[in-house]
Amino acid sequence: MFRSIILSALIVMGLCVQSHRAEAGERRDIVVAGGCFWCVEADFEKVRGVLGAVSGYTGGTTANPTYKQVSRGGTGHYEAVKITYDSAQVSADQLYAMFFRSVDPTDAGGQFCDRGESYRTAIFVSDAGEKVAAEQAKAQAQAALGQTIVTPILQAATFYEAEDYHQDYYKSDDLILSRFGPISKAKAYVRYRDACGRDQRVRQLWGSDAPFVGG
């Protein structure tokens, strides 16, 4: 009960702007990998104080990788998201706490229906402050979950933006051809996310502590 109260307060702080913090702070970035980057982007662009999220690839050895190369495997890259936020409205600590509770951090082989190296979870840190914040968030999440968290905290590497096709996929009205006929990317995204079981598994793990899927 106590941890749920604490986490609820944390999430409210991240989702709601306090009137005395209305002035813009410093723009900062964090980079996380949480399986399908469409889903991570969709989740974190809901957070008040997040200015934007960009899907991309990082952590591997191939320069300027394509989606086809990364998803095929062998590049070492993760599907990742660069989250830009206003530090006066939300902190890295809060974002990392939300991140752990938006994925299955006990799964080392991918996320939900998406399997393979590119779908593993990770946090990429660029300085000592981010590393401390990420390590604290990981320790707190592991204590709250009561299971071993396998998500590594890695040194930031070059972040390559994904192709335009993937950016803001979850809210795009662009039509694609599916087995159901022409359908918008936004509608295709909803069907994919549901079929992949992302929210169901996150809810099973985190219950009411999950910031994006509720109880």
N, C-alpha and C positions, 0 to 999 in steps of 0.2 A: 504494500500500500504506500509506504513512504517513498520508495523509488518511483512509483507511478506519479505521485504528486510532484516530486522534484522534476521528473522528465516533462510532465505537462507544463510546468512553469517555464522550463527551458524552451519548449516548442512555442508557447505563446509569445515569449520574448522574441523568437525568431520570426514569427508570422505577423506580429503586430508592431507597429511603430509607436513608440512612446512620444507624447507631444513634446517633451523636453529634449528629444533627440531628433527633431525634425530636420535640422540642418545637415547637409551632406557631409559625410566624412571622407576618408581616403578610399579610393578605389583599389581593391585588392583581388587577387585570384587564388583559388585553390584548384587542384586537379585530382579527380577521383575516377576510379573505374568500378562500375557496378553492373557489369553485364551489358545488355543492350543499351547503347548510348541514347537512343530515342527516349527510353523510359527515364533515365537519369535526368536528361534535359527537361522532360515534361514535369518531373517531380520538383526539381529545384527552381524552376522558373515560377513556381507558385509561391515561393518564400518571399515575404516582404523583406526588402533590403537587398535581394539578389537582382542585379542589374541586367544579367543575361547569362546564357549558358551556350557553349559551343561544343559540338560533337567533334571528336578527333581520334587520333591514334598516338600512343606514346609507349615508351619502355622497351622498344625493340631496337633492332640493328639496321633495318632497311630504311633508307632515306626516301622521303616523299612516297610513302606507301599508298596503295589504293585499297579500297574496301575489299576487292576480290582477293588481293594478296593477303591482307590481314585475316580475313575470315577463313581462307584456305589453310592458314597456319604456317609456321616456319619463320615468320618475321620477328617473333618475340613481342610484337606490339599488343597492347590491350586496347579495346574500345574504351575510350575515356572521354570525360567532359571537363572542360575548363569553365569554372563558375566564377563570374565576376560579381563582387558584392560591395556594398557601401558599409564600411566598418563602423559607421555611426549607428547603423540600424540592425546589424547582425554581425556576429563574430565567427571566426574560424572554428572556435570551440563548439558553438551551436551547430554550425553546418556539418562538422564531423560527427557530432552526436546524432543528427538526423540521418546522415549517410549510413552509419552502421545499422540503424533501425529501418532503413529502406531497402536492405538487401538481405541475402542469406550469407552472413560472413563465416559460416561453418563449412561452406562448400568450396573445396579447392579445385574442382574440376570444371567450373563454369557457373552459370546462374540460371536456375529454373529450367526451361526447355532448351536453352542455348548452352551447348557444351563445347569445350576446347579452350585453348590458351587465351584467345582474344576476349573471352567472356569472363575471365577470372576477375575477382575484386582486388583492388589495391588503392592506396593513397600515395600520391607523389608529393613530396615536400621539397621546398626550395630553400629553406633556411631553418635555423635552430628553433625559432619560435613556432613555426608550423610543425616541426617534428615533435616538440614537447606537447603541443595541443593535440596532435594526432595520436600520440602514444597514450595520453591521458584519456582521450575519448575511447580508444580501443580497450584500455583497462577497465573503464567504467562500464562499457558495453558488455564485456566478457563477464564481469561480476553480476550485472543485471540479468544476463541471459543464462548464466550458469553452465555454459558450454564453451569449449575452446574455439576461439576466433582465429581463423587462418589467414585473414586479410593482411598482407604485408604492408609495411610502411617503407617506401622506396625513395631514393633520391630522384628528384625531378630530372627528366630528360627532355629532349626536344619534343614539343607538342606539334603535331601536324594536323591541321584542320581537315576534317572529312569533306568529301565532295558536297557541293551545294544540294544535291538530291537528298542528303540526310539531315540537313539543318532544319530545325523547326518542323520535323516530319509530323509530329503529333498534332499540329494545328494547321497543317497545310490543306488548302482546298484543291490543290493540283490533283488531277485524275490519274490513276494508274489502272492497268488492266489486271484484274484478279480472276479467280475461278468463279466469282460471283458476277463477273462483268466489270464495266468501268465503275470505279469507286474512288472517293477522295482518299488521300493519304491519311487524313484525320480519322476517317471511319475504319480504314484498314488497320491503323495503329490500335484502335480500341479492340478490334477483333483479335489482333495478334497478342496484345497484352493479356487479354482474358484467356485465350487458348494456351498461352505459355505458362499460366499459373503463378505469375509473379505476385500479385496481390494476395492470392490465397495462401501461398507459402509464407510471405512476410507477416500476414495476419496470424498464421499458425505459430510462428516463432515469437513475435513481439506483442501480439494482442493489442491492447489499447495504447501501448507505447509506440506503435508504428505511426509516424507523423503523416503519412500520405494515404493510408488505406483505412484508417480508423480501427475500431474494435471488431 
